[in-house]
Amino acid sequence: METNKTTTIRPSCAKATAGRHLDPPAPRLRRAGTSTPRHLDTSTPRQLDPPSPRLWRAGTSTPRHLDTSTPRHLDNSTPRHLDTSTLLITGGSGFIGSNFIHYLFRLPHFTGKIINIDCLTYAGNPLNLTEIDEKYGGTRYFFEKVDITDHAALKTVFEKYEIDVIVHFAAESHVDRSIAGPAAFIRTNILGTFNLLELAREKWGSRRDVRFHHISTDEVYGSLNEAEVEAKFKEDTPYDPHSPYSASKASSDHLVRAYFHTYGLPVTLSNCSNNYGPWQFPEKLIPLMISNMLEEKALPVYGDGKNIRDWLYVDDHCSGIWAILEKGETGETYNIGGENEWTNIDLLNVLCEIVAEESSKAKDHYKKLITYVKDRAGHDRRYAIDCGKIKAELDWTQSVTFAEGLRRTVRWYLEHPEWIAAVKSGEYLRWIELNYDKR
């Protein structure tokens, strides 16, 4: 963010010009586009131009000066016939994307079609959507194995289907992986988002009954001071990413907003806190710990375990996204959080007790497996979301308590050992060794 600079006049310069008549600037210095050279204008003091859009503070939904200098160039209606629309879901075979597809098909009033594009990296699993494919495949559900960084392949999808809504989940999302290999994050999260925006702009033209919804993270805001317990991330909190992952997501957020302000593309954005629930790949904290407990393996905890995260059950995240699609205003950003802060070590202790109870073991059985490991580089201390905006404007709220959501999650993993076994490929095992065993 640019700051104002104070220009100091050196005494020697002041002395040299004192009393001397200064000629007005030559007309050739007139600012391009003005009708009268500034030095010839004898009217009242000149009104300052509005600040340049580049000075817009990251995270705000609409630059304030645009609200008064130019009329809103978009109507704010929801996508036409949202319940019967064709939705393109990117990364739909991943954790949140597949949960969102399940959520949509559970809605009694949704009769539309879903196009799921996913390149099926380690975190994308077709098993997440087996039931959906069996019931709706070929009629209301279609899968296309496409990498969003492949513009040509992506274009064929836009040509094949009449898309009304894009919900963009596809992203490389694990901080540790971004530290070990940031290139994939730059390609997918920035270039992939750019490809989608360009093709949407080309496909939709001047249509306003469409929507591009971009999923982002609270990590773009940086880290909160753990001592300032009332401090939370708001939609206008300045961006301050600390990892290659969060920096790449911040970049993609800026691209989406730029396409709204520059081209009028109807967009909305949401920044969520840590999600948990079924079908989450076991590299993330909760499923990793459940999986390790079931195998009596060490439970690795970074640093002192006091890092704080805000936890959101994935179904509540899905309902928040749908509320934005139904009632959200184009160009706006909405934070979706669980309002549920836990230190990592406190969460792990509770999780140990729930898994022990559900497995008919002593309450503290798994706690002996807790092992402290070297902290990750640039580990943010605290995240917390203020989701007052989406609650007040879109009448959304969480429906699942943390106690209920955590128990649901544990039971799901206990009841689906075949899913865990299927995702634990050789690549997964190599990653666990690299990231935890060698610390």
Buried (B, 14 or more C-beta within 10 A) or exposed (E): EEEEEEEEEEEEEEEEEEEEEEEEEEEEEBEEEEEEBEBEEEEEEEEEEBEEEEEBEBBBBBBEBBEEEEEEEBEEEBBBEBEEBBBBBBBBBBBBBBBBBBBBBEEEEBEBBBBBBBBBBBBBBBBBBEEBBEEBEEEBBBBBEBBBBBBEBBBEBBEEBEBBBBBBBBBBBBBBBBBEEBEBBBBBBBBBBBBBBBBBBEBBEEEBBBBBBBBBBBBBBBBBEBEEEEBBBBBEBEBBBBBBBBBBBBBBBBBBBBBBBEBBBBBBBBBBBBBBBBBBBBBBBBBBBBBBBBEEBBBBBBBEBBBBBBBBBBBBBBBBBBBBBEBBBBBBBBBBBBBBBBBBBEBBBBBBBBBBBBEEBEEEBBBEBBEBBEBBEEBBBBBBBBBBBBBEBBEBEBEBEBEEBBBBBBBBBBEBEEBBEEBBEEEBEEBBEEBBEEE
